[in-house]
Amino acid sequence: MENGKTSSADKVREMYDAEAESYSGMMDSEMEQPIYADTLGRLKTRLVGLAGPIIDAPCGSGHMLSMYHEDYDMERTLLGIDLSPSMAAIATKRLGKAAEIVVGDIRNLGSVRSCSAAAVISHFALHHLNVDGIAEALAEWHRVLRIGGQLVIGAWEGEGAIDYGDDSDIVAILHSAESLQAMIREAGFSISRNVVERDNEMMMNAIYIEGTRE
């Protein structure tokens, strides 16, 4: 398991604040990839009969919550949390009254009551955390989810540091499929789906994990 040093939350916040507009534009086309409709469609099915909000941590530009609201369930309460105020502002504009968007850390959802949420979504943020940080996040997500609540994770998979080249001096690390699954199970989740796919544009493997809070 990789427990190396990653860039501070302040450094990560600065990067996403600077890139918020371009990130949002990139996500406009990214959401056309079938993985998102497949993931959210399965989530809709698994949430039948399960009350509570969906939490997107981090919500980024709000694209996943927006797709879920528009395509699958316009009644479900939605909460997005993001470290970047600029990202949160874009998500707020995109979702309007359909979701509450707050600035915060995915490892601390203190405003959310324990055992109250139906699902936690987290896509492509875990590379900014080492093993200890991921354990914190998973423990917090387990706390806020009700029994039977759903966990949906997308992450960059592998070993070692991510090479940003000249684009950024951010330090981020990959985590293997085996280590991520072990941490998720140790945090009190069962895993129902685990798929690793090659992202040819990013030249990295992406892992998609779906689980249930026990």
C-alpha positions in Angstrom: 0.0 0.0 0.0 1.2 3.5 -0.9 1.3 5.7 2.2 3.7 8.4 0.8 3.4 12.1 1.1 0.8 13.9 -1.0 0.3 17.6 -1.6 -1.5 19.5 1.1 -5.2 20.2 0.9 -4.3 23.9 0.5 -2.2 23.1 -2.5 -4.9 20.9 -4.1 -7.5 23.6 -3.5 -5.3 26.1 -5.3 -4.9 23.8 -8.3 -8.6 23.1 -8.7 -9.5 26.8 -8.1 -7.2 27.7 -11.0 -8.6 25.0 -13.2 -12.3 25.0 -12.3 -13.5 26.6 -15.5 -11.4 24.3 -17.8 -12.3 21.3 -15.7 -16.0 22.0 -16.1 -15.7 22.4 -19.8 -13.8 19.0 -20.0 -16.6 17.4 -18.0 -19.2 18.5 -20.5 -17.8 16.0 -23.0 -16.5 13.5 -20.4 -20.0 12.8 -19.2 -20.9 11.4 -22.6 -18.8 8.4 -21.8 -21.1 5.4 -21.1 -19.4 4.7 -17.7 -21.3 7.5 -16.1 -24.8 6.5 -17.3 -24.0 2.9 -16.5 -22.8 3.8 -13.0 -25.7 6.1 -12.1 -28.3 3.9 -13.6 -27.1 1.0 -11.4 -27.1 3.3 -8.4 -30.7 4.3 -9.1 -31.7 0.7 -9.1 -29.9 -0.1 -5.9 -31.4 2.9 -4.1 -35.0 1.7 -4.6 -36.6 1.7 -1.1 -33.6 3.3 0.5 -34.2 6.8 1.9 -31.7 9.6 2.4 -29.5 11.9 0.3 -26.8 11.2 -2.2 -23.5 12.8 -1.3 -21.0 13.5 -4.0 -17.6 13.9 -2.3 -16.0 15.7 -4.1 -18.6 17.0 -6.4 -16.3 19.0 -8.6 -18.3 21.0 -11.2 -21.5 19.1 -10.3 -21.8 17.0 -13.4 -22.5 13.7 -11.8 -25.2 15.1 -9.4 -26.7 17.0 -12.3 -26.9 13.8 -14.5 -28.5 11.8 -11.6 -31.0 14.5 -11.0 -32.0 15.0 -14.6 -31.9 11.5 -15.9 -32.7 9.2 -12.9 -34.4 10.9 -9.9 -35.6 14.4 -9.6 -36.9 13.9 -6.0 -33.8 12.6 -4.3 -32.0 15.1 -2.0 -28.5 15.8 -3.2 -25.5 17.1 -1.4 -22.2 18.0 -3.0 -19.0 18.8 -1.1 -15.8 20.1 -2.7 -12.5 21.5 -1.4 -12.4 24.2 -4.1 -14.7 27.3 -3.7 -14.5 27.8 -7.4 -15.6 24.3 -8.2 -18.4 24.6 -5.6 -19.6 27.9 -7.2 -19.8 26.2 -10.6 -21.6 23.2 -9.2 -24.1 25.6 -7.4 -24.8 27.4 -10.6 -25.3 24.1 -12.5 -27.6 22.5 -10.0 -29.5 25.5 -8.5 -32.1 24.4 -6.0 -31.6 20.7 -7.0 -28.7 20.3 -4.6 -26.9 21.8 -1.7 -23.3 22.5 -2.5 -20.8 23.2 0.3 -17.1 23.8 0.5 -15.3 21.3 2.6 -13.1 18.2 2.9 -14.3 14.8 1.8 -12.7 13.4 5.0 -15.0 15.4 7.3 -18.8 15.5 6.6 -19.5 16.9 10.0 -22.8 18.6 9.0 -24.2 15.2 7.9 -26.0 13.1 10.5 -24.7 9.6 11.1 -26.6 6.8 9.4 -28.6 9.2 7.3 -27.4 9.0 3.7 -28.4 6.6 1.0 -25.2 6.9 -1.1 -21.8 8.4 -1.3 -20.2 9.0 -4.7 -16.5 9.8 -5.0 -14.9 10.0 -8.4 -11.2 10.5 -9.0 -10.1 12.2 -5.8 -8.4 9.4 -3.8 -5.0 10.0 -5.6 -4.7 13.1 -3.5 -4.8 11.1 -0.3 -2.4 8.6 1.1 -3.5 5.4 2.8 -4.2 7.2 6.1 -6.2 9.8 4.3 -8.3 7.3 2.4 -9.0 5.4 5.7 -10.2 8.7 7.2 -12.5 9.3 4.2 -13.9 5.8 4.2 -14.6 5.9 8.0 -16.5 9.1 7.5 -18.5 7.8 4.6 -19.3 4.7 6.6 -20.5 6.9 9.4 -22.9 9.0 7.3 -24.3 6.1 5.3 -27.3 4.1 6.7 -27.0 0.3 6.8 -27.4 -0.8 3.2 -26.2 2.5 1.9 -24.3 2.5 -1.4 -20.7 3.5 -2.0 -19.6 4.4 -5.6 -15.9 5.0 -6.2 -13.9 5.9 -9.3 -10.1 6.2 -8.8 -6.8 6.1 -10.7 -5.3 2.6 -10.1 -1.7 1.5 -10.0 1.5 2.1 -8.1 3.7 5.1 -7.5 3.3 8.8 -8.2 1.2 10.4 -10.9 3.4 12.2 -13.4 1.8 15.6 -14.2 4.8 16.6 -16.3 5.2 20.4 -16.6 1.4 21.0 -16.0 1.6 21.0 -12.2 3.9 20.4 -9.2 1.1 18.6 -7.3 2.2 15.3 -5.7 -0.5 12.6 -6.0 -0.2 8.8 -5.8 -1.8 5.8 -7.3 -3.3 3.0 -5.2 -3.6 -0.6 -6.5 -6.9 -2.4 -6.9 -5.9 -4.8 -4.2 -5.1 -2.1 -1.6 -8.3 -0.1 -2.4 -10.5 -3.2 -2.0 -8.8 -4.1 1.2 -9.2 -0.6 2.7 -12.9 -0.5 1.6 -13.7 -3.9 3.2 -11.7 -3.0 6.4 -13.9 0.2 6.7 -17.0 -1.9 6.8 -18.2 -2.2 3.2 -18.9 -5.2 1.1 -17.9 -4.9 -2.6 -20.4 -5.9 -5.3 -18.6 -4.6 -8.4 -14.9 -4.0 -9.1 -13.8 -3.1 -12.7 -10.4 -1.9 -13.9 -10.4 -0.2 -17.3 -7.6 1.5 -19.3 -8.1 5.2 -19.9 -6.1 5.7 -23.1 -6.4 9.5 -23.0 -4.9 9.8 -19.5 -2.6 6.8 -20.0 -3.6 5.3 -16.7 -5.9 2.6 -15.3 -9.2 3.6 -13.8 -10.9 1.4 -11.2 -14.6 1.5 -10.5 -15.8 0.0 -7.2 -19.4 -0.3 -6.0 -20.2 -1.4 -2.5 -22.7 -1.5 0.4 -22.3 -0.3 3.9 -22.7 -3.2 6.3 
